[in-house]
Amino acid sequence: VQLQASGGGLVQAGGSLRLSCTASGNLVNIVGMAWYRQLPGKEREFLAVIRSGGGTSYRDSVKGRFTISRDNAKNTIYLQMNSLKPEDTAVYHCKVDVGVRTITHYWGQGTQVTVSS
């Protein structure tokens, strides 16, 4: 399984960006797809997940600002990010969990988001 993330860039505070992540390969038994981010000098942190049944969950700090969605036909998930803040500056990664009894996690290479004040 391979993941290709895109859509990052430089945006002013208050602006919006939409990230995309397209998965390819053996995508049978996808449990969920998620977005994480890694702030400079920090651990990677969970942002949002969309499960195989369509349910979603979010990190508290991005609720109401970020929205995760998917296009099953394109094996792609999106992260719509609104009202961006300088503290959202990070490398954003997508992840897909695949499997039935054993879950395997696959990560994309990350896309840089920089929010200027």
NUNUNU-898853 format. One record per residue (C-alpha): residue in three letters; x, z, y. Coordinates in steps of 0.25 Angstrom, whole numbers, m for minus. Each point is the difference from the previous one (the first is absolute). Example, Ala and Ser with C-alpha at 12.3 -4.5 7.8 and 13.67 -1.06 7.14 Angstrom:
NODE   rest    east      up   north
NODE    ala      49      31     m18
NODE    ser       6      m2      14
***
This chain:
NODE   rest    east      up   north
NODE    val       0       0       0
NODE    gln       5      m4      14
NODE    leu      m5       5      13
NODE    gln       2      m8      13
NODE    ala      m3       8      13
NODE    ser      m1      m7      14
NODE    gly      m7       2      14
NODE    gly      10      10       6
NODE    gly       5      m1      14
NODE    leu       1       6      13
NODE    val     m12       5       7
NODE    gln      m3       8      13
NODE    ala      m7      14      m2
NODE    gly     m15      m2      m1
NODE    gly       2     m14      m7
NODE    ser      m4      m5     m13
NODE    leu       7      m6     m12
NODE    arg      m5      m5     m14
NODE    leu       9       1     m12
NODE    ser      m1      m8     m12
NODE    cys       5       2     m14
NODE    thr      m1     m10     m11
NODE    ala       2       3     m15
NODE    ser       4     m10     m10
NODE    gly       4       1     m15
NODE    asn      m7       8     m11
NODE    leu     m12       6       8
NODE    val      m9       4     m12
NODE    asn      m5      14       1
NODE    ile       3       3      15
NODE    val      m4      14       2
NODE    gly       2       0      15
NODE    met       8      m6      12
NODE    ala       5       9      11
NODE    trp       8       0      13
NODE    tyr      11      10       3
NODE    arg      10       1      11
NODE    gln      14       6       3
NODE    leu       3       5      13
NODE    pro      15       1       4
NODE    gly       6      11      m7
NODE    lys     m12       4      m7
NODE    glu      m6      m1     m14
NODE    arg      m9     m11      m3
NODE    glu     m15       4       2
NODE    phe     m13      m4      m5
NODE    leu      m9      m7      10
NODE    ala     m12      m7      m8
NODE    val      m4      m4     m13
NODE    ile     m11     m10      m5
NODE    arg      m4       3     m15
NODE    ser      m4     m11     m10
NODE    gly     m15       4       2
NODE    gly       2      m1      15
NODE    gly       0      14       4
NODE    thr      10       4      11
NODE    ser       8      12       5
NODE    tyr       8       2      12
NODE    arg      11       9       6
NODE    asp      m7      10      10
NODE    ser       9      m5      12
NODE    val      m5     m15      m2
NODE    lys     m15       2      m3
NODE    gly      m8      m7      10
NODE    arg      12      m9       5
NODE    phe       5      m7     m13
NODE    thr      m9      m7     m10
NODE    ile       4      m5     m14
NODE    ser      m7     m12      m6
NODE    arg       3     m10     m10
NODE    asp      m3     m15      m4
NODE    asn      m1       0     m15
NODE    ala       1     m15      m1
NODE    lys      13       0       7
NODE    asn       6      13      m7
NODE    thr       2       5      15
NODE    ile      m2      13       7
NODE    tyr       0       2      15
NODE    leu       2      11       9
NODE    gln      m7      m1      13
NODE    met       7       9      10
NODE    asn      m7       3      14
NODE    ser       4       9      11
NODE    leu      14       0      m4
NODE    lys       9      12       5
NODE    pro      15       0       1
NODE    glu       0      10     m11
NODE    asp      m5     m11      m9
NODE    thr      13      m7       0
NODE    ala       5      m1     m14
NODE    val       3      m9     m11
NODE    tyr     m13      m3      m7
NODE    his       0      m2     m15
NODE    cys     m11      m4     m10
NODE    lys      m2       5     m14
NODE    val      m8      m5     m12
NODE    asp      m3       9     m12
NODE    val      m2      m7     m13
NODE    gly      m3       5     m14
NODE    val     m10       7      m9
NODE    arg       6      11      m8
NODE    thr      13      m1       8
NODE    ile       1      m3      14
NODE    thr      11      m8       6
NODE    his       3       0      15
NODE    tyr       5     m13       7
NODE    trp       5       0      15
NODE    gly       1     m11      10
NODE    gln      12      m1       9
NODE    gly      m6       5      12
NODE    thr      m3      m5      14
NODE    gln       5       6      13
NODE    val     m11       5      10
NODE    thr       5       4      14
NODE    val      m9       6      10
NODE    ser       5       1      14
NODE    ser      m5      10      11
***
